[in-house]
């Protein structure tokens, strides 16, 4: 109704001005009997009112459609009355909708091609890295350890690139199933033995119950835990020689916690550590941070319906928790 009144405000204003001009002409002509003029003005407003009432009720669905917010994209192309303006608008919106669909499909195809390329490239790079690592094993120290350390860094970087690319289609990449948390932690620890030794930081496992099982995607949870452990070790090196990995239940929630005693996170950086490409004060000091690890970790946790909690004090270390909701915490066997 408001949109209708705003659209016809000028028409009503013109009618008022026209009526005033009629009265003025009668008065200037010396005719002081304005009954005929009043009758003419009355007829003008009567016919205008009839027209507005008919126009509103014949197109009320159209005005209602323009005034309401869209609940879905398909609502924009639904038809209303078959008035010329409504039909013209429907045609325009349908053409626009088809154009939009075409562009979306084109972008989706480009994203799929890009993801395929990234996947292929990462896997191609892993093969020469494995060859380099095997070759390095035959070299004398410290050359062997130095080369293997660099290949490990490259391997970690490639995995981050791969998972970051998969964020675009993360829902299609999920395979939710019951996962034993101790299995995930043991697997990550096994993969990072040399990383622990190289940094002289070693994990201590604190498990409340060996049988805590949650519903999650095993591959993505491995990435999340690996990222948290890598950060804990990296920022503890030279300051502390251990980190604590805990698995426990908090009420109805299951919690996987990674605690370090390293440099900690400055207060001003806490709210931004999960933003893409944010390295913060620690990242600039250590010069190895890309600013993407925690971002991908948080995004994956959100899609898995997990929570990431952070507690930290600068100079005292940091604690990251992956919290699984009660529906995901299946049982403690």
C-alpha positions in Angstrom: 0.0 0.0 0.0 2.8 2.4 0.9 4.6 1.7 -2.4 1.3 2.3 -4.3 0.7 5.7 -2.6 4.3 6.8 -3.2 4.0 5.9 -6.9 0.7 7.9 -7.3 1.6 10.8 -5.1 2.5 13.0 -8.1 -0.8 12.2 -9.8 -2.8 13.3 -6.7 -0.6 16.4 -6.4 -1.3 17.3 -10.1 -5.1 16.9 -9.4 -4.9 19.2 -6.4 -3.0 21.9 -8.5 -5.4 21.5 -11.3 -8.4 22.1 -9.0 -6.7 25.1 -7.5 -6.2 26.5 -11.0 -9.9 26.0 -11.9 -10.9 27.9 -8.8 -8.5 30.7 -9.7 -9.8 31.0 -13.3 -13.4 31.3 -12.0 -12.4 33.9 -9.5 -10.4 36.0 -12.0 -13.3 35.8 -14.5 -15.4 37.6 -11.9 -17.6 34.6 -11.2 -18.2 34.6 -7.5 -20.6 31.7 -7.6 -18.2 28.8 -7.3 -20.8 26.0 -7.1 -20.2 24.8 -10.6 -16.4 24.9 -10.0 -16.8 22.9 -6.8 -19.0 20.4 -8.6 -16.3 20.0 -11.3 -13.6 19.5 -8.7 -15.7 17.0 -6.9 -16.2 15.0 -10.1 -12.5 15.1 -10.8 -11.6 13.7 -7.4 -14.4 11.2 -7.5 -13.1 9.7 -10.8 -9.5 9.9 -9.6 -10.4 8.0 -6.4 -12.3 5.3 -8.4 -9.3 4.9 -10.7 -6.9 4.6 -7.8 -9.1 2.0 -6.0 -9.5 -0.1 -9.2 -5.8 0.2 -10.0 -4.7 -0.8 -6.5 -7.0 -3.9 -6.2 -6.2 -5.0 -9.7 -2.5 -5.0 -9.0 -2.3 -5.5 -5.2 -0.4 -8.8 -5.5 2.2 -7.1 -7.8 2.8 -4.3 -5.2 2.9 -6.8 -2.4 5.5 -8.8 -4.3 7.6 -5.7 -4.8 7.4 -4.7 -1.1 8.2 -8.1 0.5 11.7 -9.5 0.9 12.7 -12.6 -1.0 12.8 -15.9 0.8 14.5 -17.6 -2.1 15.9 -16.7 -5.5 13.0 -18.6 -7.2 10.5 -16.2 -5.6 11.9 -13.4 -7.9 10.4 -15.0 -11.0 7.0 -15.9 -9.8 4.1 -14.4 -11.7 1.3 -12.2 -10.3 -1.4 -10.3 -12.3 -1.2 -10.2 -16.1 -1.0 -6.4 -16.3 1.4 -5.1 -18.9 3.9 -3.7 -16.3 3.8 -7.0 -14.3 4.3 -9.1 -17.5 7.2 -6.9 -18.6 8.8 -7.2 -15.2 8.3 -11.0 -15.1 10.0 -11.3 -18.5 12.9 -9.1 -17.4 13.5 -11.0 -14.2 13.3 -14.4 -15.9 15.9 -13.3 -18.5 18.0 -12.0 -15.7 17.6 -15.2 -13.7 18.7 -17.3 -16.8 21.7 -15.1 -17.2 22.6 -15.4 -13.5 22.3 -19.2 -13.7 24.6 -19.3 -16.7 27.2 -17.2 -15.0 27.0 -19.3 -11.8 27.4 -22.5 -13.7 30.4 -21.0 -15.5 32.0 -20.0 -12.2 31.3 -23.4 -10.6 32.9 -25.1 -13.6 36.0 -22.8 -13.3 36.2 -23.6 -9.6 36.0 -27.4 -10.3 38.7 -27.1 -12.8 40.9 -25.1 -10.4 40.3 -27.6 -7.6 41.2 -30.5 -10.0 44.4 -28.7 -11.0 45.4 -28.0 -7.4 44.7 -31.6 -6.4 46.8 -32.9 -9.3 49.6 -30.4 -8.7 49.9 -31.2 -5.0 50.0 -35.0 -5.6 52.6 -34.5 -8.4 54.8 -32.4 -6.0 54.6 -35.1 -3.3 56.3 -37.7 -5.5 59.5 -35.7 -6.0 59.5 -34.7 -2.3 59.4 -38.4 -1.3 62.3 -39.1 -3.7 64.3 -36.2 -2.3 63.6 -37.4 1.3 64.8 -41.0 0.4 67.9 -39.6 -1.3 68.6 -37.5 1.8 68.6 -40.5 4.0 71.8 -41.7 2.3 73.6 -38.4 2.9 75.8 -37.7 5.9 74.7 -35.5 8.8 73.9 -32.7 9.1 73.0 -32.5 5.4 70.5 -35.3 5.6 68.6 -33.8 8.5 68.6 -30.3 6.9 67.2 -31.6 3.6 64.5 -33.7 5.3 63.5 -30.8 7.5 62.9 -28.6 4.4 61.0 -31.4 2.6 58.8 -31.7 5.7 58.0 -28.0 5.6 57.2 -28.2 1.9 54.9 -31.2 2.6 53.1 -29.3 5.3 52.7 -26.3 3.0 51.3 -28.5 0.2 48.8 -30.0 2.5 47.6 -26.6 3.6 47.2 -25.5 0.0 45.2 -28.7 -0.8 42.8 -28.3 2.1 42.4 -24.6 1.5 41.4 -25.4 -2.1 38.9 -28.0 -0.9 37.2 -25.4 1.3 35.3 -24.2 -1.8 33.5 -27.6 -2.0 33.9 -28.7 1.6 30.4 -30.1 1.9 31.0 -32.5 -0.9 34.3 -33.5 0.7 32.8 -34.7 4.0 32.4 -38.3 5.0 30.9 -38.3 8.5 31.4 -41.4 10.6 32.2 -42.4 14.2 35.9 -41.7 14.9 38.0 -42.7 18.0 39.8 -39.5 19.2 42.8 -41.4 20.5 43.3 -43.0 17.1 43.4 -39.5 15.5 46.0 -38.2 18.0 48.2 -41.3 17.8 48.2 -41.0 14.0 49.1 -37.4 14.1 51.9 -38.0 16.6 53.2 -40.9 14.5 53.4 -38.6 11.4 55.2 -35.9 13.3 57.9 -37.8 15.2 60.8 -36.2 13.3 59.1 -32.8 13.7 59.0 -33.3 17.5 62.6 -34.4 17.6 63.8 -31.6 15.3 62.2 -28.9 17.5 63.0 -30.7 20.8 59.3 -30.4 21.8 57.6 -33.7 22.7 53.9 -34.4 23.2 52.4 -35.7 26.5 49.1 -37.5 26.1 46.5 -37.0 28.8 43.4 -39.2 28.1 40.5 -39.3 30.4 38.9 -42.2 28.6 40.5 -44.3 25.8 37.1 -44.9 24.2 35.7 -41.4 23.4 34.1 -41.6 20.0 32.7 -38.6 18.0 31.0 -38.2 14.7 33.2 -36.3 12.4 35.1 -36.4 9.1 38.4 -38.3 9.9 40.5 -36.7 7.1 39.5 -33.1 8.1 39.9 -33.8 11.8 43.4 -35.1 11.1 44.2 -31.8 9.4 42.7 -29.7 12.3 44.6 -31.6 15.0 47.8 -31.6 12.9 47.6 -27.8 12.4 47.0 -27.2 16.2 49.9 -29.5 17.1 52.2 -27.9 14.5 51.5 -24.4 15.9 52.0 -25.6 19.5 55.4 -27.1 18.7 56.5 -24.2 16.5 55.8 -21.6 19.0 57.2 -23.7 21.9 60.5 -24.5 20.4 63.3 -23.0 22.4 61.0 -22.0 25.3 59.5 -25.3 26.4 60.2 -28.9 25.7 56.7 -30.4 25.8 53.1 -29.9 24.9 50.0 -31.6 26.4 47.3 -33.2 24.2 44.2 -34.0 26.3 41.0 -35.9 25.5 38.2 -35.6 28.0 34.5 -35.1 28.4 33.1 -31.8 29.6 29.5 -32.3 30.6 27.9 -33.8 27.5 30.6 -32.5 25.2 33.8 -34.3 24.1 36.9 -32.1 24.0 40.3 -32.5 22.3 42.7 -30.0 23.8 46.2 -29.0 22.6 48.1 -27.0 25.2 51.6 -25.5 24.9 53.9 -23.5 27.1 55.4 -21.3 24.4 55.3 -17.7 23.5 51.6 -17.3 23.8 49.3 -15.0 21.7 49.2 -11.2 22.4 45.9 -10.0 23.5 45.5 -7.7 20.4 45.9 -10.7 18.1 43.5 -13.2 19.8 40.4 -12.0 17.8 42.2 -12.0 14.5 44.2 -15.3 14.5 41.5 -17.1 12.6 41.3 -14.5 9.9 42.8 -15.4 6.5 46.4 -14.2 5.9 46.7 -12.8 9.4 50.2 -13.6 10.8 50.2 -11.4 13.9 53.2 -10.5 16.0 54.3 -14.1 16.5 54.1 -14.8 12.7 56.4 -11.9 12.0 58.9 -13.0 14.6 59.0 -16.6 13.5 58.8 -15.8 9.8 57.2 -19.1 8.9 53.5 -18.3 9.3 51.3 -18.0 6.2 48.3 -16.9 8.1 46.1 -19.6 6.5 46.5 -22.6 8.8 44.1 -21.4 11.6 41.7 -19.9 9.1 41.3 -23.2 7.3 41.1 -25.0 10.7 38.3 -22.7 11.9 36.3 -22.9 8.6 36.5 -26.7 8.6 35.4 -26.9 12.2 32.4 -24.7 11.5 31.3 -26.9 8.6 31.7 -30.0 10.8 29.7 -28.2 13.5 32.6 -28.3 15.9 33.8 -25.4 18.1 37.3 -24.0 18.4 38.1 -22.4 21.7 41.2 -20.4 22.4 42.9 -19.4 25.7 46.2 -17.7 25.8 48.4 -15.4 27.8 51.5 -13.8 26.2 54.7 -15.5 27.4 52.7 -18.3 29.1 51.5 -20.4 26.2 48.2 -21.1 24.4 45.4 -23.7 24.7 43.3 -24.7 21.7 40.2 -26.9 22.1 38.2 -28.7 19.5 34.7 -29.1 21.2 32.3 -31.7 19.8 28.6 -31.2 20.4 26.6 -33.7 22.4 25.1 -35.2 19.2 28.6 -35.8 17.9 29.9 -37.3 21.2 28.6 -40.8 20.6 29.9 -42.7 23.6 32.8 -43.6 25.8 33.5 -47.2 25.2 
